[in-house]
């Protein structure tokens, strides 16, 4: 199984920090966001390699990844999205389709997580989505909708707040069979030239086809998706606190509001 990290985006809402540094290499409590993710993945001992999808300042990510790999930790393979400025992360993941077939854990490259979260997702025996049922939802949250049997039937920012059961945190696991279906849906998006879609669109299409992944609820564990400066402050406080409790951020930072890769 591979650990896939989406790290192609420009991080425009974190300028000027990202004027000369990719978002995934911004430091949180003495480590870059990417290093924290790779360390947590490596500690599970469940991955054969990591695949980092690059774009913005790809050479910096490549340099870090080379140093990480040569240190004897989890090997890192790079997949580059040269069209990162004009595409969204569904296209980035499509470019890595040749390494998805064995199953994978997929992480947004701007996540700061309690280390137990990746461990739980990696240990799952089936495809699953990591969600948080304790976060207050708003219109910009990527929300999960459940049916009467408590199975996932929707995953989208467009789901009305009153129908949302939990927020997707940007971490998921797909087994080999579902990875094949994901590749088919990503390919369909590219063939239709829908380059501005997030990868959750492919998940939503799979759900419409009857896919029913499991849910791993991380309520009570700390996590932060670092999109802007307020998120970064919360992530740094979270990390300094030992990443053992929720950060308590109110949801008004406008997640995924601006068109931006990852």
N, C-alpha and C positions, 0 to 999 in steps of 0.2 A: 504494500500500500504506500502511496506517495502523499506527501504533504505539500499542497499547492498554495502559494501565496500570491495574491494579486497586488502588485506594487508598481503599476505603470503610470498612475495618475500624477497630475501636476501639483496637487495640494494648494490650489489657488487661495483658499480661505485662510491659509497659514502664512501667507506672505507678511513680512519680508523673510521669515525663516526659510521658506522654500524657494527663495530667489536663486540660491546656489546650492541647495541640498534637497534631495528627494524626501518626501514625507516619511517614508519608512525608515530613514536613517536619522531622523530627529531623536534626540536623546531624552530618555525618561528614566530618572533615578540612576544615571550612570551607564545606561545601556540604550542602544538604539531600539526603536520599536521592532524592527526586523530581528535583531539579535535576541530579544526577549521571546519572540514567537518561535524562532528556531531552537532556542534552548529548551523551551517547554515541549516542543515536538520531539526533540532528541531524547528528553528524559522519559518519554513514554516507552521507548524501545520498540515501537510498533511500525516505524516507517523505514523503507529501504532508501529513500532519498527525499530531499525537498526540491521543489520546482518553483523558482521565483520568476514571475512574469514581469519584465522590466519595460520601461518606456522613458519617462522623464529622468534625465541624468543617469542613464543606464550604466555608464562607465563607473560611476561611484558604487552602484549596487553590485556590479560585477567584481570590482576590487574587493569590497567587503566579503562577498560570497567566496571568492578565491581564498582569502585569508581564513575564512571559517572552515572551508573544506580541507585545507592543508593542515589545519590544527588537529585533524583527526576526528572531528565531530561529524554530524550528519552530512553526507555529501549533498552539494547543491548543484542543480542543473538550472541553466538560465534559458528562458524563452523570451525573445524580444518582440515587442509590439512597436514597430516603427511608426505606426499611425496613431499613437497614443493621444495626440492632441485633437484628433477628430473622431475618435471612437470611444465607446464605453467598455466596461469590463466584460460584457458578454463576448465581445470580439477578442479581447485578450485571452479569455479562457478557450475560445475556439482555436486560437493559434497553438494552444497546448494540448489539443485533442489527441495527439499521438502518444501522450503519456498518461491518459486517463483510464485506459482500458482495464487496468487491474483493480480499480477502485481507488478512492482518494478521500482525504480530508481537505476541504477548501476553506481558506481563511482570507478575509479582507486584510490587506497589508497595513491597515492603520489601527489594529486592535491592540489594546493593552488589557491583559486578562489575568485573573486569578489562575495560577498554574493548574489547578484542579479541573478547569473547564476543558482544556484541550485533552487532558487525560481521560475525562469521561466520554468525550466524543470519540476519541480514538479507540476506546475499549468497547464501543457499541458493536453488537453482533449484526446490525442491520443499518440500512440507510437512515439518517436522522438529521434533524435540524436542531441547533442550539437556540433556545428561546429564553426570554425572561418574562415571567408572568407578573412580576412585582413592579415593573416600570409603568408609570402612567403613560398612556398612549396619546399621541396627537396625530395630526394629519400627515406629518412627514415621516412617521415611524413605518418601517416595513413590518406589517402586521400579519399574524397567522389567524386564519379563520378555521373553526372546527365545526364538524357536523354533530348530530345528536349522539353519535357513537364516540365523540371526542377524537375523531380522526381529522387530520389536516386536509382541508379542501380548498384553501386559498392562501396565497402568500404574495402580498403586494402592499405598496404604499397607498394604493387607491381604495383599499378596504375601509369602509366607514369605521370610525373609532368604536362605535357601540357594538360592532360585530367582531372586533379584534379580541382574541383571547390572550395574546402575548406578543412581545416584540422579538423579531428575529435579530440576532446579534451579529450576523455576518460570519458564522462558522457552521459548517455542515459536513456530513459524511455520506458518500455514495458508494455502495458496493459495485462489483463489476457489472452486473446486469443493468443497474440504474445508470452507471457511468456511460454505458453504450447508448441508452435512451437520451441522456443529457447531450452527448455528442451529436446525436441526430437533430435535436431541437436547436442546438447552437448553430449547426450547419444550415438549418432551415432559415434562421434569422439572417445569416450572412447571405444566403442565396436571395433573400428578399431585400437585401441591402438595408436592413434595419440595424445599422451600426451604433445607434444611440441608445440601445437597450441595455439595462443591467442584467446580470446573469439570472436574477430572480425571475425574469420574464420566462426563461427556459424552464425553471422550476414550476412556475404557474402553468405553463403549457403541459408539463408532465402531470400535474395535479388534475388538470382538465381531462387527461387521458386515463385517469384512475389511479395514479401513483399515490400511495399513502405511506409516507415516511414516518418514523417514530419521532418523538419529541424528547429532548433533554432540557429540562427546565433548570436554569442556573440561578433562579431567584435566591438571593442571599449571598451570592458570590460576586465579587467585584469585577466589573468590566467597563471599558470605555472605547467608543469609536471616535478617533481623533480627527475631526473634520475642521475645527477652527481653534482659535486661541483659548477660548473658554474650555473646550474639550481637553486641550493639552494641559491646562492647569489642573483640571480634575484628574486626568490620567497620572500626572506627576504626584499629586497628593495620594492617589490610590496606591501607586507603586511604593512611595515612601512609607505608607502605612502597612506595608507587607502584603498588599493585594489580598486582604482577607475579609473585607466587608464592602458592601455596595457603596459607590461614591455619592449617591444621593443627588445626582444632578437633576434639576428640573428640566423637562424636555422642551426647551424653547430655542435651541441652537440651530434649527432648520436643517435637519439631516437630508442630504442628497437633494438639496434645493436647487443648486446651480449645476449646469451641465459640466461634468468633469469626470475624467476617467478615474475609476476607483475612488 
